[in-house]
Structures are given as structure tokens and as C-alpha cells.
Amino acid sequence: MKRKIALGVTGSIAAYKAAELVRLFVKDGDDVTVVMTPAATEFVRPLTFQTLSRHPVNVDQFAPPEEWKPEHVALAEAADVVVVAPATANTLAKMRFGIADNLLTSILLATRAPIVVAPAMNDGMWENAATQENIEALAKRGVRVIAPSEGELACGSCGRGRMVPPEEIFKVVSEMTRT
Ligand SMILES: Cc1cc2nc3c(=O)[nH]c(=O)nc-3n(C[C@H](O)[C@H](O)[C@H](O)COP(=O)(O)O)c2cc1C
């Protein structure tokens, strides 16, 4: 195994693209644990990520942990890098303010590993001052933000908000974690 990656998937229509990202990591020999927000499970079933990652998928913060340690602490400590792709406006806002109200946001607050986020959202959400301030604050804190690209969006409009392709996220994570 090359790297231990905790991959957070949030409630965006781009959640399906995270399946390809898991495949790229696994193909590269990485050990990937997928953590989904409850909203993300409305878009893609955990079974998809479980099969591709070859590990159970974590969603419920209060599910009995495999060992005594709370799951969010165990996963936060085990990860070499935490990647959130796609990252919703909502989860980015929680990250900025240190809100830990689900398993993924709790891991993000507890981890000491580097964090990479690949935002995906409607162009209005992306351009909103709240999102821009959150992104700026996170970047200043050392979070690696892979800015979304411009193009046709799932909501029907055209603008900036598309999550970058999985290959690009894979490349950024690989460069960051190169030993
Ligand atoms: C069809 C649909 C698509 C959505 N796509 C996005 C998206 O791409 N980005 C985003 O920030 N929110 C999107 N949302 C809204 C989020 O799902 C909502 O803010 C949710 O609370 C996010 O929760 P989470 O951050 O815990 O995953 C979408 C909602 C729906 C119904």
C-alpha cells in the first residue's frame, strides 16, 4: 500500500465522479477509506464505493466502531491525506468554522494530515461571497483547494463550479504525498 487516503464524498451531483477517483487511487496501490455525508448517499449508494475501495463505507458517526476508539478519531489519525471530492458549499462552510456535526466533518476537524478539497457547485453558490470567504480562509490555513473549472453545470447554467476531472485530483494528491 502506498498511501492511506480518507476520501470524503459530499452531497453534490458530482459524487459519481468520486467513484472514478477511488478507482484511480486503488489502481495505484493506495488504501482508500470512503466517508460519505448523509446527503452524499442520496446521490450514490455506499455499495458503489465499498466495492471500488474494497472497504466498508463510513457514514454514521454513531455506528459502533470496529475498535474502542471513536471512528472519526481512528480515521483521522490513520490517514496520510484527507481528500474531499466533491466538496459542497455546505461542507466547506462547516470546515471553515470548525463544525463537526457528521462523521466527515468530525474527521476533518480531528485530523492532522494534509487536506485537499475539490469543490463542486452551482456557479451562484461558488461566486457567493460566503463561499469565496470560506475558500480563502481554508486556503490560508493550508487546505489545498483545487478550484472548480468553468463549463456546463448540472443545474442547467454555464459558469464556474464544475469539479475538476478525477485524474487532476489524483495528480495533485500524488504530487503532494510524493516521498
Ligand atoms: C440535485 C441536487 C444537486 C446538488 N448539487 C450540489 C452541488 O453540486 N454542490 C453543492 O454545494 N450543493 C449541492 N446540492 C445541495 C447539497 O446537497 C446540500 O447543501 C446538502 O445539505 C449538502 O450536505 P453535505 O455538505 O453534508 O453533503 C445539491 C442538491 C440537490 C438536490
The ligand as an ORCA input file, in Angstrom:
! r2SCAN-3c Opt
* xyz 0 1
  C     -29.874     17.545     -7.227
  C     -29.028     18.291     -6.250
  C     -27.743     18.603     -6.580
  C     -26.917     19.308     -5.688
  N     -25.649     19.596     -6.053
  C     -24.875     20.329     -5.225
  C     -23.546     20.657     -5.602
  O     -23.031     20.273     -6.663
  N     -22.823     21.409     -4.746
  C     -23.316     21.865     -3.552
  O     -22.606     22.572     -2.840
  N     -24.567     21.527     -3.149
  C     -25.352     20.775     -3.947
  N     -26.617     20.417     -3.544
  C     -27.078     20.845     -2.212
  C     -26.480     19.948     -1.128
  O     -26.844     18.586     -1.352
  C     -26.954     20.416      0.268
  O     -26.416     21.689      0.531
  C     -26.557     19.436      1.352
  O     -27.007     19.952      2.598
  C     -25.059     19.201      1.413
  O     -24.751     18.411      2.534
  P     -23.270     17.875      2.823
  O     -22.349     19.046      2.656
  O     -23.351     17.420      4.234
  O     -23.010     16.759      1.893
  C     -27.439     19.699     -4.420
  C     -28.746     19.343     -4.079
  C     -29.526     18.653     -4.974
  C     -30.928     18.282     -4.562
*
